[in-house]
């Protein structure tokens, strides 16, 4: 019997409640990981000084909507890719549309900016550190999420690892928004996206190790 067939048989025998319990445990681990990332942000980077004012405007929440959407898409993809025989097209479409909306919004803003302000629109004041800061916070959030995700039994461990990385990266980027003062959609579309792609790529590599059969 092939490994994939064996896994299919094992998963078919797992009760539905048990399957839902994995996601529930993952959500608990995700909450704890978010707290760990928040603690790391507090100790290392701190909160933006105008956070209270930012909470009253749309820019902060639009950034958060993007990063939370990536995290939700990663969660959904992990839940599907983590089990044999589950389709992954729908969560991939969600993630693709989320990225497409961010790119279109960022591209339109960049094109509408005056030529002499386009560099600032793209780079802001923190482009060189934004992706690595998000990746660093993701590193703090990763252990518990990966431990909980270890309970899945994917036949595509690389894809499951990418999904876990997107989930972790989305959480880290959301937390990072409490520090980051950048306001442009162009900046977010490029540098926040890169910051979330880094843990996704690393997750793809780790997935091949933690889900070895």
N, C-alpha and C positions, 0 to 999 in steps of 0.2 A: 504494500500500500504506500502511495506517495505521501509525503509530509503534508501537502495541502489537503489531501483527502482525509487524513487522520485528524487534522485540525477541524475540518468541517464537521466530522462526526462528533468530536468532543464538544464543539460549540453548540451543535444541535441538541445535545443532551443537557445544556445549561438552562435552568428555569428562567423565565422572563424576569422574575423579581431579581434574580442574581445578576442578570445583565444590567438592569436599571441601577442596581447597587453600585456597580463600577462607576457609572457617571456621577452618582451621588458622592461617592468617596473622592472622585476627582474634583468635584466642586468644593468639597471641604478643603482638600489640599490646595486648590487654587486660591481660596480665600486666605489661607495661611501664607501662601506664597506672596500674595498681594501685600499682606501686612509686612512680610520680610523685605520686599522691595521698597515699601514706604518707609520702613525704618532705615534702610540703607540710604534712601534719598535724604532723609532728615539728618543723618549723621555726616554724609559726604558732600552733598550739593546744596541742601537747604531749599526752602520754598521761595518762589519769586516774591519780591517785596510788595508787589501790587496784586497779590492773589485775591484779596477780598473784592477789589474793583473788577478784576478779570472775571470773577464768577458771575458778575452782573451783566457781562457782555456776551455776544454770540461766538466770538472767535474761540474762546476756551472750550466751549461746548461742542463746536464743530470739530475741533481737533480730537476731543474725547470721543465723539460719535464715530470718527474714522477708526481710531485705535480699538475701541470696544467692538466695532463691527468685525475687525480683523480677528480679535480674540474669539468672538462668537463663531466666526467661520472656522477658525482653527479647532475649536471645541467640537463643532459638528463634524468636521472632517476626521478628527481623531476618533470620534465615536463610531463613524462609519468605516474608516479604514482599519480600525482596531479589531474588526470582526470579519471573518471570511464570508464572502458571498454578499456583502452589503455594498450597494452602489455609492459611488463618491462623486457622481456628476453634479448633483444639486449643490453640495457645499463648495465644490470647485467653482461653479458658476457664481455663487454668492461672493466668494473671495475675488474672483475675476472682476465682477461688476463693482465691488467696493474699490478695488485698485483703479479701475477705469474711471470711476467718478472722481477719485482723488487726482488722477493725472489730468483729466479734462479741466477740473477746477483750477489746478495749479497752472496748467498751460494757458488757459484763458487769461488768468490774472497776469501772467508773465508777458503775454502778448499785448495786453492793454496798458501795461506800465510804460512810462516814458523811457526811451532808450537809455538815458543816463541813470535810471533807477533800477534797471533790470538786474544788475549784479547784486544789489542789496536785496531785491525781492527774492532772489534765489538763495543767496548765501546768508543773509541776515547777519547776526553777530556771533553765531555759534555753530556754523555748519561743520567745522572741523572736529567738534567734540560731540555733536548730537548723536550720531549713530553709535559711537563707542559708549557714550553714557547710557543709552538705551540697552545696548548689549550687556553692559556691566550690571544694570539692574535686573536684566533677564537672568544673568548668572545667579543672582541671589534668589530669584523666584523658581529656578529650574528644579532643584533637588526633589522637593515634595511632589511637584507635578509629575515628574518622570517616575517617581516611586509609585504614585497612584496609577499612572498610565501603564506601568509594568504588568498590571492585571489583565490588560487586553491580550488578544492572541492574533495579531495581524499576519496575514500572508504576504503583505507588502510593507515590511518593516521600515523601509526608507521613506515611504509616503506617510506612514504613521508618525515617524520621527519629525518629518517636515511639519505635519499638522500640530504636533506637540510644541515645536519651536515657534510656530505662528501664534499659538495660544499664549505661550509664555511671553513672546515678543510683544503681543498686543497688550497684555497686562502691564509689562514694563514700560511701554510707550505711554500708556494712560497715566501711570504714576509719574512718569517723567514730565508730563504736561503741567504738573503742579510746580515744577521748577522753571520750565522753559518759557521765556517771554516772547518767543517768535510769534508773529501774527499772520504771516502770509500763507495762503494755500499752496503756493509754489514751494516754499520751504518745507512744509509738511509733506507734500506729495513726494519730494525727493529724499529728504534726509530722515524723516520719520520712517518712511517706507524702507530705506536702507537699514535703519536700525532694527526693524522687525525682520528683515530678510536674513540678517546675520544669524540670529538664533535659529531661524528656520533651516538654514543650510547646515549649521552645526547639529541641529536635531536630526536631520536626515542621516548624518553619519553616525550619531549615537544610536539612532533607532536600529541600525543594523547590528549593533552590539547587544542592546538590552532585550531584543526580541529574536535572539538566535535560537534556531530549532535544530 
